[in-house]
Amino acid sequence: MSKKLLEIAKEKLSGQLLADFEDFYAFLKSEDMTISQGYKCYKFKYKGIDVGKVRINENSIGCEVSFEWIGNSDKYVNEQSEEVVDIFMKALEHKCVNCAKEGCSKDLAMTVNVAGNSHMNICVLAFGESKSFAFTSIDNDMRNMMWITPWIRPESMHHYNNIPVFIDSVKSLILIKKAYIIDKT
């Protein structure tokens, strides 16, 4: 039987990072997210649909938030903070280079529609391996996270962005995904 997420957090995190994670956990619970163990992570879902994942390592937290790109993506820019809009629009700069990454042939080069414009030939990895925004804690503090997706291809494993963002922007992306689920169910 695996350990619960908060138990692992208390074992691997300390000080400000533990306090920040406890606040983040409370946020997830307040938004009616269910949390279950995945492979080397914990998944959080809304109404049984994946919203994201969290990983806890020794004094480090990683968080991914799933990205929905099918249809109109205005939800990522309308009435969002400048930081969320910047994250989203910067990801759209990554054009497909036919890198032959395993799995790309399934939906090579996506089109993302936002603000009345079709952004074509966007790399399917522009939002990360699993079409998600990924963040990691910085210097034992979760109030500021580092946006680490997408990964450059074909030189995989090199993070392209390394841009600091506020935890509130990560929470906004979670709320966007939740709203998407509410609209679709």
N, C-alpha and C positions, 0 to 999 in steps of 0.2 A: 504494500500500500504506500503510495507516495505521500509526501508531506504537503500540507496545505500551503498556499501561496504566502500568506502572512507569516507562517512559521519559517519558511525559507528566507523571507525578507529579514526577519529578526535574527537569523543565523548569519546571513551574509552581508547585511547592511548595518551601518551605524550612524550615529549623529544626525546631521542635517539630511543626509540622503535617506535614512530610515524614516524620519519625520515626513519628508517630501513624499516618499512612497506610500506611507499610510494615508496621507491626504489624497493621493491619486487613487488609491484603492477605494477610499470613501466616495470619491467622485464617481467611479465606475459603478459602485453599488447604488448610489443615489440615482443613477440613470438606468436602473433596472437591468444592468448587465449581469449575465451569468458567467461564472468563471470555471473553466475545466482544464485539466491537464492535457497538454499536447506533447509532441515530441520535443524535448529540451526547452519547453516553454509552457506558458499558461495562455489559453485562448480566452478572449472575452467576446460574448455574443449577446445579441439583442433579439428576442423572439426566436432563438435557435439559429440565427444567421450570423456568420462570422463578422465581427467588427474589427478585431485586431488581436495582437499577441503581446505578451510581455515576457521578457527574459531577465532573470536576476543572476548575476555573477558576483564574485567578491567585490563589494563596493562599486558596483556598476549595474545600471538598469538599461535595458533596451526595450523599445516599444515600436510596434508596427501598427499602422492603421490602414485597413483595406481601402482601395480606391475603386470607385465605380465610374467607368468611363463610357459605358454604353448609353447612347442617347445624349441628351443635353447636359452639359457639365456646369451650367451657370451657378449651381449651388456652391461651387468652390470660389466664386468671385462676387456674387451678389450679397451685399450686406455682411461681408466678412472683413476681418481686420486686414490691414495692408500686408502684414506678415504672411497670413494664409494665402492671400492673392499672389504674393511674390513667390511663395513655395510652389503653388500650382503652375503659375505661368513659367517659372524657370524650368520646371520639369518638361514643359512642352518644347523647349529648345532642343531636346535630344532627338535628333532625326535618326531614322533607321539607316544602318550602314551594311545591312545584309551580312552580319557577322557570323551567321550559321550557328548561333548559340542553340544548344539542344532545346527543342520545344518551340522555337520561334516560327518554324514553318507552319505551325497551326494557325497563327494569326499574325503573320508578318506585316509589320507597319500598320499601326492603328490610326484611325481618324478620331480626333476628339473635338466635339462641338462645344464652343463656349462663347458667350456674348455675341451670338449671331455669326461667328466665324468658324469655319471648319479648319482645324489644324491637322493637316494630312502628313502621312509618312512619319508619324511619331514612333520611336522605338518602343517595342512592347516592354522593354525594361526601363523605360523612362521613369516609372514609378516604383522601381525595384523588381526583384525576381518574381514576386507574387502579386504584382500590381498593388503595391502598398507604399505608403510613406513610412520610412524607417528613421528612428531617432535613438540617440544614446545619451545617457547622462554625462555631464561634464564636471570634472573635479569634485566628486562626492557631493553633487548638488543636482537635484532634478528640476529646480525652478527654471533653469536654462538647460535646454537639450541641444544636441548637435544633430542637424538634419543630415543624414548620411546616404540617402539614395538620390539618384540612381548610381549604379556602379558602371564605370567606363567599360565598354566592350571594344575590342576583344581582350584588353588587358584586365580581365576580371580581378576582383578582389581589391581594386583601388577605388576608394570612395571619391566621387566627383565633387560633391558639394561642400561638406564640412562647414556648414553654415549654422551658427547658433540661432536658436529660436526659443521663445518663451513656452513654458509648459501650457499656458493658456491657448496657444496656437495648436498644440497637439490635442488638447481637449476639444477645441473647435472642430478639428477634423473628425474626431470621434462623434461629435454631435451631428455633423454633416452626414456621416454614414448612418447614424441612427435615424435621421430624418428620411434618408433615402429608403431605409427598410420600412418605415412607417408608411411612406407613399406607395410602396410596392406590395404591401400586405393588406 
